[in-house]
Structures are given as structure tokens and as C-alpha cells.
Amino acid sequence: MSTIEKLFPVTPQERSFQLKARRDAGTAAPNWTPPQFVDCEKCGRRATRQVWAKSLYVCPNCGVHLPIGAYYRLSLVLDHGTFKELNADLTPQDVLHFPQYPDKLTAAAAKTGLNEAAVTATGKIGGVQAVVAVLDSRFFMGSMSTAVGEKITRAVEYAADKHLPLVIFSASGGARMQEGIFSLMQMAKTSAALERFSRRGGLYISVLTHPTTGGVTASFASLGDIMLAEPGALIGFAGPRVIEQTIGEKLPHGFQRSEFQLEHGFLDQVVPRAAMKETLERILRLHTQRRKYS
């Protein structure tokens, strides 16, 4: 692909996608005005946002993987020019008339440019068509609302109908308290959709990023045929501080981090962000070949 083709995407939707990805990365005006600095949450290293974007928001000093926006993450794994968003008009509903919830939704949308914590899309990864969903922790900590559950369910059903593999990047604080039991119901809803998808022979790759906790961990995030995670991601139901306070004991070093989960059989592989697309390509190509010759 030529430099000109990269600068000028072929469709308005792709152009809008690239602008959203740059906004998520903090390198698009008016969000990026030099010098705007980002500090590493682990080692304290400071660099400009543009430098961080070049490193995919992975600290070159200590290797910590900072959380990233949904469109930016999609731009890192989807082939250029193949993005097509699904169900972009689905928005959260104040089903319980929870105090100040609509105002907080409006504020979150204005801050992130998102209308909900999940973005779902179709696109190609290494030339293989797939359905990809991403939870964005900037919007209500990626919590699962009724709209998030519906988006994930529709993405699973779309993948089943089109006989496409499914990839979900999870990053969540769990159920959304402002939607109460309706949020918790999404655990069963998404899990049931994945069971139907599995029965039809679909491939589901679950990628856990920092943090993946609560009802999301207890439902669709843990049901992948192949379980991947980014380095250092916190993965569990309750957080370590809550567990320590409950059992009155000190937890092992690195408890609930992705490396700990890999060692104890919960994950298949811990994959650095820079290697994620290549890893997904390899899995999807093997899956495509298996289907072709089976």
C-alpha cells in the first residue's frame, strides 16, 4: 500500500475510523497540543503523548501496558481499509431512573467521544475476515450495561450468521451499578449467545487487557476457545484488596496478573501488544485452513 493510500482512506467510514483512532491515541487536534506529557503509572517515566503513541502506549522503561481506547486498539489489529462498525447507534438506557446517571453518561460521551463502553466491528486481520469487539475502560470503566450486553450479543450473533471468527478485547470493572439487575442479566445473555455460537463451530478468541474484572470476567471474557492476555493485566472477579480484606491473609506476589493466570492454566498465552496482530493472524489463518480442508 502506498503512502498516499494510507493518508487518504478509501471510504468516509475508514477516514472517520482513523480520525477516531488518532483521537483515542491523543495525537489528533485538539486533544494533542505539544508538549502534552503522559506518566507511566508504574515507574513514573514521563514522555510526550506522541512518543507514547509510537510505543503503542507500552512503557519502554518498565514494559507496563497502559489502557488504550477502543478505536485505537482496533486500528492496531485490523487491516487498513477494512473497518466497518456494527450497531454504532446502540446507546445506554437509564432503565432504573438512577439519580444523575443521564448526566454522567453525557459527560462520559463528551470526554471519550464514545456513546457506550463497547465498540463492535467487522474487518480483516491478516486478510481473514472477523468480528471484533472492544471494551473501553475510559467509559464507565468498561462496565457492562444493557447496551454493552446487547452490542456483544449482536456481535456474536453476526459472527455466527456470517460464519466468521470472533475476537473480543475485554477491559472492564464489571457490571454497571446504575443499571442494577438489568446489567447482571447481561452475563447470562452474552454467555448463552456464545454457547450457541460454539455449537455452530465458531471460533472465539478472548483477549484480556488491564483490568478485566467483575461480571465481564465471570461471563463472556472467560469463555474463549483461545484465551490470550496482555502482560501485567489484572484479571479476576473481585480485586486483590477486597480478597485480602475478606480472607484476612496476604495474597501471593503477582496474584491475578496475567502471568499468574498463565502459570495456573487460566490463559493460553500472554502476548505483548506489539505482537498481538501477528498472533491473531496466525490463529485465524490456521482456523481458516482447518475449515477449508475439514
C-alpha positions in Angstrom: 0.0 0.0 0.0 1.3 3.4 -1.0 1.9 6.3 1.4 -0.9 8.3 -0.5 -3.4 5.4 0.1 -2.6 5.4 3.8 -3.0 9.2 4.1 -6.3 9.2 2.2 -8.5 6.2 3.2 -10.8 4.9 0.5 -14.1 5.4 2.3 -15.6 8.1 4.6 -16.2 5.5 7.2 -12.5 4.5 7.2 -11.4 8.1 7.3 -13.7 8.7 10.3 -12.3 5.5 11.9 -8.7 6.7 11.5 -9.6 10.1 13.0 -11.2 8.4 16.0 -8.1 6.1 16.4 -5.8 9.2 16.4 -8.1 10.9 18.9 -8.0 7.9 21.2 -4.2 7.9 20.9 -4.2 11.6 21.8 -2.4 12.6 18.7 -5.2 14.4 16.9 -6.1 18.1 17.3 -7.5 19.5 19.6 -6.5 16.7 22.0 -2.8 16.9 21.3 -1.1 20.2 21.9 2.7 19.8 22.4 4.1 19.3 24.9 1.5 17.1 26.5 3.0 14.5 28.7 2.0 11.1 29.9 3.4 9.5 33.0 3.9 5.7 33.4 1.6 4.5 36.1 4.3 2.0 37.3 7.7 3.5 37.0 6.8 7.2 36.6 8.6 7.6 33.3 7.4 10.8 31.5 7.2 11.3 27.8 5.1 13.3 25.3 1.9 11.7 24.2 3.3 11.4 20.7 6.2 9.3 21.9 3.9 7.1 23.9 1.7 6.6 20.8 4.8 5.4 18.8 5.4 2.8 21.5 1.7 1.7 21.4 1.4 3.0 25.0 3.8 0.4 26.3 6.4 1.9 28.6 9.9 1.4 27.1 11.4 1.6 30.6 9.4 -1.0 32.5 7.1 -2.6 29.9 3.8 -1.8 31.5 0.9 -1.8 29.1 -1.3 1.3 29.6 -5.0 1.1 28.8 -5.9 2.4 25.3 -9.0 3.5 23.6 -11.3 1.2 21.6 -10.8 2.7 18.1 -7.0 3.0 18.6 -6.9 -0.7 19.6 -8.9 -1.7 16.6 -6.5 0.3 14.4 -3.7 -1.8 15.8 -5.2 -5.2 14.8 -7.4 -4.6 11.7 -6.0 -4.4 8.2 -6.1 -0.9 6.8 -9.3 0.0 5.0 -11.4 -3.0 6.2 -13.1 -1.5 9.3 -16.9 -1.5 9.4 -18.6 -0.6 12.6 -21.6 -2.6 13.8 -24.6 -1.3 15.8 -23.0 2.1 16.3 -26.4 3.6 17.2 -26.9 1.5 20.3 -26.8 3.7 23.4 -27.2 3.1 27.2 -30.6 3.5 28.7 -31.5 4.7 32.2 -33.7 1.7 32.9 -33.8 2.3 36.7 -34.0 6.1 36.5 -30.9 6.2 38.6 -30.1 9.6 40.1 -27.6 11.7 37.9 -27.0 8.7 35.6 -28.0 10.6 32.4 -25.7 13.5 33.3 -22.8 11.1 33.9 -23.5 9.4 30.5 -23.4 12.7 28.8 -20.2 13.7 30.5 -18.5 10.3 29.6 -19.6 10.6 26.0 -18.2 14.2 25.7 -14.9 13.1 27.3 -14.3 10.0 25.3 -16.2 10.5 22.0 -17.9 7.2 22.6 -21.6 6.6 23.1 -21.1 3.4 25.1 -18.2 1.3 26.6 -18.2 -1.2 23.7 -17.3 -0.8 20.1 -18.0 -3.7 17.7 -16.9 -4.1 14.1 -16.1 -6.3 11.2 -12.7 -6.2 9.5 -9.8 -8.3 8.3 -6.9 -9.4 10.4 -4.1 -10.6 8.1 -6.6 -10.9 5.3 -9.0 -13.0 7.3 -12.5 -11.5 7.8 -13.5 -11.5 11.5 -15.8 -9.8 14.0 -14.0 -7.8 16.7 -15.4 -6.2 19.8 -13.5 -4.0 22.2 -14.4 -2.7 25.7 -13.1 0.8 26.5 -12.3 1.3 30.2 -12.5 5.1 29.8 -16.3 4.9 29.6 -17.7 3.9 33.0 -14.6 1.7 33.5 -15.8 -0.5 30.6 -18.7 -1.7 32.8 -21.4 -3.9 31.2 -24.6 -2.1 30.7 -27.7 -3.4 28.9 -26.4 -1.7 25.8 -22.9 -3.3 26.1 -24.5 -6.7 26.6 -26.7 -6.1 23.6 -23.7 -5.0 21.5 -21.7 -8.0 22.4 -24.6 -10.4 21.9 -25.3 -8.9 18.4 -21.6 -9.2 17.5 -21.7 -12.9 18.5 -24.8 -13.5 16.5 -23.5 -11.6 13.5 -20.3 -13.8 13.6 -22.5 -16.9 13.8 -24.7 -15.9 10.9 -21.8 -14.9 8.7 -19.6 -17.9 9.8 -16.8 -15.6 10.9 -14.4 -15.9 13.8 -14.9 -13.7 16.8 -12.3 -11.7 18.8 -13.3 -9.8 22.0 -10.9 -7.5 23.8 -12.1 -7.1 27.4 -11.3 -4.3 29.8 -13.9 -3.8 32.5 -14.8 -3.1 36.1 -17.7 -5.5 35.8 -21.4 -4.8 35.9 -22.7 -1.2 35.8 -24.2 -0.4 39.2 -26.5 2.3 37.7 -28.4 -0.5 35.8 -28.6 -3.0 38.7 -30.1 -6.4 37.9 -30.5 -5.5 34.2 -26.7 -5.2 34.0 -26.2 -8.6 35.7 -28.7 -10.2 33.3 -26.2 -9.5 30.5 -23.8 -12.1 32.0 -26.3 -14.8 31.1 -27.4 -13.2 27.9 -23.8 -13.0 26.4 -22.8 -16.4 27.7 -25.9 -18.0 26.1 -25.1 -16.3 22.8 -21.5 -17.7 22.9 -22.9 -21.2 23.7 -25.0 -21.0 20.5 -22.0 -19.7 18.6 -19.8 -22.6 19.8 -22.4 -25.2 18.9 -22.3 -23.9 15.3 -18.5 -24.4 15.2 -17.5 -20.7 15.7 -14.0 -19.7 16.9 -13.9 -17.3 19.8 -10.6 -15.7 20.8 -10.8 -13.8 24.1 -8.1 -11.2 24.8 -8.0 -9.9 28.4 -6.5 -6.5 29.0 -5.9 -4.4 32.1 -8.2 -4.6 34.0 -10.7 -7.3 33.4 -12.8 -7.9 36.5 -16.3 -8.5 37.8 -19.2 -9.7 35.8 -17.3 -9.5 32.5 -14.7 -11.9 33.8 -17.5 -14.1 35.1 -19.2 -14.3 31.7 -18.1 -13.8 28.1 -14.4 -12.8 28.8 -13.7 -16.3 30.3 -15.4 -18.4 27.6 -12.9 -18.1 24.8 -11.8 -21.2 22.8 -8.4 -19.5 23.0 -7.5 -17.3 25.9 -4.9 -14.5 25.4 -3.9 -11.6 27.6 -1.6 -8.6 27.6 1.3 -8.6 30.0 0.6 -7.4 33.5 -3.2 -7.3 33.1 -5.3 -7.6 36.3 -7.7 -10.5 35.7 -10.2 -11.7 38.3 -13.7 -11.3 39.8 -13.0 -9.2 42.9 -9.9 -7.1 43.2 -6.9 -8.3 45.4 -7.6 -5.7 48.1 -11.1 -6.9 48.5 -10.0 -10.6 48.7 -7.3 -9.8 51.3 -9.8 -7.9 53.4 -12.2 -10.8 53.1 -9.9 -13.7 53.9 -7.6 -11.8 56.2 -4.5 -13.1 54.5 -1.8 -11.7 52.2 -2.1 -12.8 48.6 0.9 -14.3 46.6 3.0 -11.9 44.6 1.5 -11.2 41.2 -1.8 -12.7 42.2 -4.5 -12.2 39.4 -2.0 -10.7 37.0 -1.9 -12.3 33.5 1.4 -14.1 34.1 0.0 -15.7 37.3 -3.1 -16.7 35.4 -1.0 -18.3 32.6 1.0 -20.2 35.2 -2.2 -21.6 36.7 -3.8 -22.6 33.5 -6.4 -19.9 33.0 -4.7 -18.5 29.9 -3.1 -20.0 26.8 -0.6 -17.2 26.1 0.5 -13.8 27.3 1.0 -11.6 24.2 2.7 -8.2 24.2 0.7 -5.5 22.4 3.2 -5.2 19.6 2.8 -8.9 18.8 -0.9 -9.1 19.2 -1.9 -8.7 15.5 0.7 -11.2 14.3 -0.6 -13.7 16.9 -4.2 -13.2 15.9 -3.2 -13.6 12.2 -1.5 -16.9 12.9 -4.5 -18.3 14.8 -7.1 -17.1 12.3 -5.1 -18.5 9.3 -4.9 -21.9 11.0 -8.6 -21.8 11.7 -9.4 -20.8 8.1 -7.2 -23.7 6.8 -8.8 -26.2 9.1 -12.3 -25.2 7.9 -11.2 -25.3 4.3 -9.9 -28.9 4.5 -12.4 -30.3 7.0 
